[in-house]
Amino acid sequence: EKPLDPAFHRAIRLIERSNFEAAMDGLLDILREDKRYRDGKARSIMVALLELLGEANPITRQYRAELASVLF
């Protein structure tokens, strides 16, 4: 188990509870520490959540910008 694993599992549980904003906050924290965490799994889940929420959702723009800031 890696040090970021508990945070990742917590984010997954938050997704299961439809608490997407808290989950994305957790995933962003993970990506700040390790952009390649679990071979890009945290990034992939983050992108999937953004797609799920859709462009019309105002938080999508906010989190997409934050994700871009963290990754680039």
C-alpha positions as CSV (number, residue, x, y, z in Angstrom):
1,E,0.0,0.0,0.0
2,K,1.2,3.4,-0.9
3,P,1.0,6.5,1.3
4,L,-1.7,8.1,-0.9
5,D,-3.9,5.0,-1.0
6,P,-6.1,5.9,2.0
7,A,-6.9,9.3,0.4
8,F,-7.7,7.5,-2.9
9,H,-10.0,5.0,-1.2
10,R,-11.7,7.9,0.6
11,A,-12.3,9.7,-2.7
12,I,-13.8,6.5,-4.2
13,R,-16.2,6.2,-1.2
14,L,-17.2,9.9,-1.7
15,I,-18.0,9.2,-5.4
16,E,-20.1,6.2,-4.3
17,R,-22.1,8.6,-2.1
18,S,-22.4,11.1,-5.0
19,N,-20.3,13.7,-3.1
20,F,-18.4,14.6,-6.3
21,E,-17.0,17.9,-5.1
22,A,-15.3,16.4,-2.1
23,A,-14.1,13.5,-4.1
24,M,-12.6,15.8,-6.7
25,D,-10.9,17.8,-4.0
26,G,-9.3,14.6,-2.7
27,L,-8.2,13.5,-6.1
28,L,-6.7,16.9,-6.8
29,D,-4.7,16.6,-3.5
30,I,-3.4,13.2,-4.6
31,L,-2.4,14.6,-8.0
32,R,-0.6,17.5,-6.4
33,E,1.5,14.9,-4.6
34,D,1.9,12.4,-7.5
35,K,0.7,13.3,-11.0
36,R,1.1,9.6,-12.1
37,Y,-0.5,8.0,-9.1
38,R,-1.5,4.4,-9.9
39,D,-0.5,4.8,-13.5
40,G,-2.8,7.8,-14.0
41,K,-5.9,6.3,-12.4
42,A,-6.6,9.4,-10.2
43,R,-6.4,11.6,-13.3
44,S,-8.6,9.3,-15.3
45,I,-11.3,9.3,-12.6
46,M,-11.1,13.0,-12.3
47,V,-11.6,13.4,-16.0
48,A,-14.5,10.9,-15.9
49,L,-16.2,12.9,-13.1
50,L,-15.9,16.1,-15.1
51,E,-17.5,14.4,-18.1
52,L,-20.2,13.0,-15.9
53,L,-21.1,16.4,-14.5
54,G,-21.1,18.0,-18.0
55,E,-20.0,21.3,-19.4
56,A,-23.3,23.0,-18.2
57,N,-22.4,22.4,-14.6
58,P,-20.6,25.4,-13.2
59,I,-18.3,23.3,-11.0
60,T,-17.0,21.5,-14.0
61,R,-15.3,24.7,-15.3
62,Q,-13.8,25.3,-11.8
63,Y,-12.4,21.8,-11.4
64,R,-11.3,21.5,-15.0
65,A,-9.2,24.7,-14.4
66,E,-7.8,23.3,-11.2
67,L,-7.0,20.0,-12.8
68,A,-5.1,21.8,-15.6
69,S,-3.2,23.9,-13.1
70,V,-2.1,20.8,-11.2
71,L,-1.1,18.8,-14.2
72,F,0.6,21.5,-16.2
